[in-house]
């Protein structure tokens, strides 16, 4: 049977696996290039060509305008509809609730694949669906016009909500319609949306494969096989291990495939994307307040988080029953305690996406997070001092930016990048500091521990330093020595933080 496979672009890796499973049939899936009218004509031609419509159901595809259009057209054309659930959190659309669907949300299991293949087998023996030309209207043949007055706003809103697939679709359609705003760089917005979508796709694929491996590792009789699977998985997804099964596999038995004699212990607490960079002791050339060059200052060795604290990491603090709900993390200062009593609910992040830096966090909240994380990890975590921050960003010389003295808008998210919102923290690999620390120029300002006088007394309500610049400021504010001192209650969508472990 000729099959048209409809999916959201974030699910493309799994779509390819499913198409490979259907190799006895002639399957086609759109590469999602969104290239204007010619792209839409190819969609219609393939809907005319197909006999069956395979609808891969995920939260993204059921909310996707173009997936819905494809489904409606296939339904109007009388094509056989084969719903396939690929994400267990998907709300099933009312229009297909009465149809039997194959559940592949837990992987390509033999039973689920059998249901899908049987459905197609039965349909093959039924009548042929009618042709395209007699049922499709002239309005449907033409690609719906782009609303030039709202498309940029709609795309930005989609990006803020983590709907990068939708944002890419809107922006590519805007470009295909030759929309040229006077002050907004559509190419820069599209580049950010594409980059974020690629990362989101990577994480979606990692999550799907990882869940199956976790179950193998947790069962003692399959632990060795699970650890072998994780070893292969980790070569492709080296930064994904939210449940810390890599640590659980360290002592897995390796002889004759024997099952372990004792049950698997609960893996230690782990933050996703958590990595500390070691900063050796040495002199840091800090900017002299008098404006007369640089002043050397000795800094002991320490470790600093490779990335700013992300939305997902901070959400773990909010979701933990011993986290934000635990008032004791703010007891380090009467001012912090008063702040917490007046803010029983945390402010939401302005920009959605697990790997964007967490913002809308006061200095009091950032330090409370440090106290919680110290307890969870069993190590001393706090905010960096200004000297530590500059040492991590600058290394041994007096460079202006983490990568050198010349600004490059492709290495940091500042106003010059024209993205106008935060970006995921792993994006700017070329902009890392000499010690491999990311995002120390642009994206979000970062809270530091000390006040104007350099005191690290956390019991006062003194103004605290923020460093590093942000997406709302230009490159002159992203130089390493530039800083502000702000009220510790301050919260903006351009201020976040990173943490250090003192040695």
N, C-alpha and C positions, 0 to 999 in steps of 0.2 A: 504494500500500500504506500502511496505517496503521502508523506506527512509534513506538515508545517509545524515547527516547534516554536512556541511563543514564550518568552522569558524576560526577566529584568536583567540588565547588563551586569549588575553586581553578582548575579548567579551564573555567569557564563561558564566558569570552570565545571560546575556540576551539570550544566546543560550539555556540555561536550561529552561528559561521561555517559549521560543518558542517551545521547544520540549514538554513541559507540555501542551501547547495549541494544539499540534498535537496528543494528547493522543489516538484519535480514530485510528491512524495509528501506525505501528510498526517502531519506529525511533531509529537510532543509531548515536551517535556522539563520535568522538575520544577524549580520555582523554588527548591527547597531551603529552604523556610520552617520545616520541622521543627515544625509547629504541632500536636503531639499526635495524638489518635486520628483527627480529621478529616483531617489530612494523610495518615496511613497509609491511610485508606479511599479517598482520591483516588488514591494510588499503585495500590491494588488495582483500582480501577475502570478506570484507564488500562491496566493490564496485561490486564484482561478485554477492553478495547476494541481493543488493538493486535493486529496480525498479525505484526509483526517487532520484534525487540529489538536495538537498536544499542548495543553496549557499548563506550564510549570508554575505552581501556586506558591508564592512567598509573599511576605508583607509588602515587598517592593513591587512585585508584579501586579498584585490586585489593586494597588494604589497608582499604578502607572497608566497614564492616559493612553499611550500608544498601545499597550497590551490590551486594554479594554476595547479600544477601537478594533484591533485585530480579531479579538474574540467575537465582538458583535457582528463584524462582517462575515466571519466564518459561520456563525450561527444563522445569519440571514441567508447565506448561500446554501444552507443545508448540509454543511460538512459534518462528518462525525466528530464529536467533541470528546477528547480523552483528558480529563483533569488529572494532574499528578501533583500531589502535595509534596513539596521539597523542604518546607520549613514548618515545624510543628506549631509555631506561634501565629500561623496565618489565619486571619478571619475569612472563612469560606464565603465568597460572594453569594448572595441570595439566588442569583440567576443560575447557579450550578449546584445548589445544595441537594437537588433531587437526583443528581447524577452520581453513579458510583465512581470513586476516584481511587487511584493507586497511591498508597502512602509510601513514598521514598524518603520521608523526612529523617529516617534513622539509617539511611544508606541504601545501597543497591542490594537489598536482601533477596534471596531466591523467591520467597513468597510474594513480596511486593512486585518484583519484576514479572513473575508469573501472572499476576492479576492484570498488569498492564498489557502484556503480550496476548493474553486470552481475550481481553476487550477488543484489541485490534483484529485478532483472528476472527472473532464473531462478526465484527463490522465488515470485514472483507467479503463475507458471504451474503451481505445485504445489498440493497439497491445502490447504484452509483449516484452521488449527489449531482444536482444540476450545475450548469456552467455559469461562469461569472457574468458574461455579457448580458444575460437576460434579467439579472436581479440587482445589479449594482447601479446606483444612480450617478448622474454626472457630478453631483455635489461631492459624493464620496470619492470619485476618481481624483478630484483636486485636493491637494494637501490643504488642510485648514490654515487660514492666514494667521500670521503672528501679530499679536496685539502690541504694536510698537510702543504704546504708552505705558505698558505694565510689564513687558517681558523681562526687563532688567531687574525690576523689583521682585517679580515672581521667582526669577532664578536665584537672586540673593537670599530670599526667604527660604527657598528649597535648600540652599547650601547651609544656612543657619540651622535648619532642622535635620541636617545629615542626609537629605535626599539628593545625593550628588548625581544619581542617574537622571533624575528629573531636571536638575540644573544643566547638565550637559546637553540634554535634549533641547531645552529651551534656548540655550545660547547658540547651539549649532543651527537651529532653525532661524534664529535672529540673524546670524551671519549669512545663511543661505538666502535670506530675504533682503540682504544688502543693507541692514540696519547699521547706521554709523552715528552713535551718540557723539555729541560735541566734546564732552569732558570725560567720558567713561571708556576705558580700554577693555573692550569685549574680549580681546585675545588673552589679556591677563586674567580676567575672570574665568574664561574657559580653561586656561592652563591650570588654574587652582582647582576647578571642579574636576577636571580629568585626573589630576594627581591624587586628589582625595578619593575619587571613585576607584582608582587603581588600588589604593591602600585598603579601602573598604572591601573590595573584591577579594583581596589577599586574606584579610581577616575572616571574611565569611567562609572562604574555602578552608582556612585553617581550623575554624571552629567546628565545621562539619566533620572533618577527618579526626580532629582531636577528641571529640566526644566518644567516638567508638573506641579509641585507644584507651581512654581513661577507664572505661568499663572493664577492659581486659586487665589493666594493671591493678584494679581494685579487687579482682577475684584471684584468690591465691593460686588456683590451678592454671590460670591463664596469664599469670603475672609475667613470666619469662617471655612468652610470646608478645605480650603487650609492650614490654620494655624494648624488645627487638623492633617492634613496629614504631615505637616512639623514637628510637635511634634513627630510623629511616626518615620519619616525619621531621625530626629536628634538623636534618640536613637541608630540607626545603623551607621550613618555617623556623629559623633559628631563634626568633625573638618571641615565640608564642608558647607559653606554658603556664596558664593562669592558675592551675591547681598544683603546680610544683611536682609533677610526676617524674620529672628528671631526677630530682633528689630521691624520690622513692625507689627509683630504678638503680641507684648506685650499688646497692647490695643485693640486687636480684641474682638468684642462682644461675650459673652458666654451664653446668655440667649435665650432659645427657637429657636435657629437657625436663629434668625432675622438677616437680612442683615444690614450692617452698613449704616448710613444715609449720611455719607460724603465720598468722594473718598479717596482712599488710597494714602498717601503721598509717594513721592519717598524715598526709603530707604536710610539711610546715607551711605556715602562712606565707603567701607570695603575692606581690603586686604585679600586675601585667606591665610590661615595658619598664620594669625596675632594674636599673643598672647604675652602679656607682663608679665614677672615674677617680682613680688615685691621683692626687695632686702632691708632688714631693715638696718638702720644706725648701724654703729659699726666699730670696728677696723679691718683693714686688715693687715696681716703680709706680707709685700712686701719684695722681695729679696733686700738685702743691696748691693748697687753698689760696695762696697769694698770687697764683698765676705765673710763678717763676719756674717753669719746667716741672720736673718730677722729683718726688721725694721717696727714697728707698725705705721699705718697711719689711722686717723679717716675719715670715708666716710659717708656723709649724705645719707638718704634713697633715693632710685630711683627705676625706673622700667627699665628692659632690655628685648629686644625681645628674646623670648624663643628659636628661631631659627635664624641662619644667614639669611639675606635677600636672598630670592630665585629668580630664573630666572623669575618666573611668577610675583612676586611682582615688580621686577625691570622693567619688560616688561610693566606693567601698567604705570610706570613713563614715559617710552619711547613712549607709545601709546597715553597718555593723551595730548590733544591739549595744555594744560597749564603745561605740564611736561617738558621733555627734550628740547622741542622746545622753551621754555620760557627762554630767556637769563638772566632774573633777578635773577634766583636761583644761579648764579655764581657771582653776583655783590658784594659779601661779601669781595672780595679781588681782587686787580688788577691782581695778579698772576693767580687766578682762572678764571677771565674774559679772560685773554690772552689764557689760556689753552682751554677754551670753544670755542673761536674764531678760534683756530687752529684745533678743533675737532668737526666740525659741525655734524658729524655722529658718533654715539657711536660704540665702538668695540663690535662685537658679543661675546657671551659667548662661551668658548671652549667646554663645555660639556652640551649637550642638555638634557632637562627634566625639567618640571615645578618646581619640588621640590628639585632640586639640588641647591646648593648655587650659587649665581651670582658672577662671577669673571670677570676678564678683566675690572675692574673699578678702576680708580685712586682715590686718597684721595679727590681731588677736586670734582669729580663726586659723590662720596659717600656723601659728605657734601651737595651738591646740592640736592640730593635725600632727605636728611633729611629736608631741607628747604621746598621742595615741599610737603612732607608728613605732615609737621607741619601745612601747610596751609590747606591741605585736611582734616585733622583730628581735627584741632582747638586746638592742644596741642603742647607743646614744645618738638620737637624731635631733637636729635643730635647724634654724635658719642660718645661712652664711653671713659672716660679717662682711663689711664692705671690702676689707683687705683680702679675705678669702675669695670673695666673688671676683675681684680683679685679678688675683693670682690665677684662678681657674680660667679666666677669659684671656689673660695676656701672656702668661708664662714668664719668661725671664727678661723680655725686652719691653719697650715702651710703645708697642704697636697701638694703632688707633682702634682697629677692629679685631675680632678674634682671628681672622684669616690674614691680616696684614694692614697696611696703611692706606690702601686704595679702596674706596667703597665700590661695591658691585651689587646692584639691585637683585641679581640672580642668586645671591648668597644669604639674603636676609629679608624678612617681611617687614618693610618699613613703608612709609607713604609713597616712596618712589616705585614700589612694586605694584601699586594701584589695585591691590586685592581687596582692601577695605574691610578686612575681618581677619581673625586669627587663622593660622594654617596648622596642619598636623605637625607635631614636634619632631618627627623624623625626616621632614622634607629636605632641609638644607644641609645635605652631607658635606658640601664644599665649604660651608660657612662655619664648620666646627672649630673650636679653639685648639691650641697646640696639644692640649691633653684630651682632645676628642669630645669636648662638651658641646652640645648643640644649643642653638637658639639663645646665645648670649648677646646677640644684637637683634633687636626687633622682636616681633610677634607680641609679647607682653612684657611690661615692666615687672621686675621681680623684687619682692620684699627682702630686705636685709635685717639682720638682728639688731644692729646698733643704731644709736641716735646721732645727733649732730656732733656731739663731743666725743664720739667713739665709744661710749659706755654701752655695755651689754646687759645692764640691769633691766630685767624684764618686768619688774614690779611697778615701773613708772608709766605714765601716759605720755611720755615724750614722743615727739615726731620721729618717725623711722624712715630710713633711706629706701628708695626704690632705684634700681639700676637696669641698664640694658636697652632702654627704648621700647617702642611698641609699634604696631602697624599703623597707628594714628599719627605718629610723629615722623619727621624726616630724618635723614641719615646723621645730621649733626647731633641729634639727641640719642643716637645709638652708639656713639663712641664709648669706649670702655670706661673712661673716667667721668662721664656725665651722670648726674644723679639729681633727684629731688628728695626733699624730706617732707613727709606727709603725716597727717593725723592718723594714728593706728586704726581708727574707725573707718578710714576711707575704703570705699569699694567702687571699682569701675570695671567695665568690660575690657579694659586694657591693662589690668594689673593682676598678676599671678604670683607664683613663687616656685623656687626649687629648694632642696634641702641638702644638708651636709651631715656626715658622720665624723665626729672629732675622734682623733686617735690618741 
